[in-house]
Amino acid sequence: MSLALQGGGSHGAFTWGVLLRLLEEESIEVAAISGSSAGALNGAAFTQGLAEGGRAGAKAVLDRLWTAIGTRYAFSPLRNTPLEQLVWGPDLSHGLAWQSFDMLTRVFSPYQLNPFPIDMNPLRRVLEEVLDLDVLCHHPEAPRLHVTATNVRSGKPRIFSRQEVTREALLASACLPNLFRAVEIEGEAYWDGGFLGNPALWPLYERPGSPQDIVLVGINPLSRPDVPRTVQEIETRVNEISFNASLMYEMRAIEFVQRLVDQGVLQPPRYQRLYVHLIEDEERMRRLGMTSKYNGDWNFLCSLREDGRAAAEAWLAEHREALGQRDSVDLRAQFL
């Protein structure tokens, strides 16, 4: 099967838990991965780990990745104070540090805050500690990895695959423009891949012989029952809609083609039937505000990891037999 991993900052720890649970299923083989932002980081760690040491290796590299992220956050000036954590939990929006930072980034760009060409992205240190590019890009048994970034000038998605997946490509895929300078690769500037592919699905099925099953790990709620009213609620919902937009369009296109395949209008082998699956916990993610995506507190990350593990466990119990047989999500109801 193929994995499609959404981005969403610290909420990517949910995907960490999902992947740990899937690794325990010996019968499940992952041939390809597409990811954006945190999904790209998870995909890179998963891919490298499988190549290095099989399932145990994948678990070890994923653990190293998130431990490194949590360690870096321990020194972050954006953390809530102990009292603020007690009152507001993982939500940073009410903390004095976050409010000061938020005001600053609304007035000044990353280029104004850092006028010198000094890389201040803490993710670079994480990637240097965790990833081995020789294994990630060149190992013959590694799953195919696709990383999405947004070309700033053209407004088009750029897919980095195989040997193209460098640390710069991963940093580009996770580059939020209000926080970091655009990442320059081969003379082009790139921002977060989630704007145009969260994640991009077409690399997972355009290649002949690609797996029929695509398992999407969703961490951005598609729907909410209530209309947001506070500033924080509105910002959270705008963020969710923006980072789900490209996924909605792709799923609609897939549903249309699938319907034509089922009706016999489109014929294999040029068109193959895809089976789409979704592992998520919208109820849990709806309770988290947008600012918690910047929260790398270790206890919060571990809580999300366990939520992801539980979501994968529930999906396996209910839908495991659907792999290779049918969709386990109603695309029309979910995305149209």
HUTASUL-V19042 format. One record per residue. SS is DSSP state (~ for helix, > for strand, _ for the rest). Layout:
ss: [SS	SS]
This chain:
ss: [_	>	>	>	>	_	_	_	~	~	~	~	~	~	~	~	~	~	~	~	~	~	~	_	_	_	_	_	_	_	_	>	>	>	>	>	_	~	~	~	~	~	~	~	~	~	~	~	~	~	~	~	~	~	~	~	~	~	~	~	~	~	~	~	~	~	~	~	~	~	~	~	~	_	_	_	_	_	_	_	_	~	~	~	~	~	~	~	_	_	_	_	_	_	_	~	~	~	~	~	~	~	~	~	~	~	~	_	_	~	~	~	~	_	_	_	_	_	_	_	_	~	~	~	~	~	~	~	~	~	_	_	~	~	~	~	~	~	_	_	_	_	_	>	>	>	>	>	>	>	>	_	_	_	_	_	>	>	>	>	>	~	~	~	_	_	~	~	~	~	~	~	~	_	_	_	_	_	_	_	_	_	>	>	>	_	_	>	>	>	>	>	~	~	~	_	_	_	_	_	_	~	~	~	_	_	_	_	_	_	_	_	>	>	>	>	>	_	_	_	_	_	_	_	_	_	_	_	_	_	~	~	~	~	~	~	~	~	~	~	~	~	~	~	~	~	~	~	~	~	~	~	~	~	~	~	~	~	~	~	~	~	_	_	_	_	_	_	_	_	_	_	_	_	>	>	>	>	>	_	_	~	~	~	~	~	_	_	_	~	~	~	~	~	_	_	_	~	~	~	~	~	~	~	~	~	~	~	~	~	~	~	~	~	~	~	~	~	~	~	~	~	_	_	_	_	_	_	_	_	~	~	~	~	~	_]
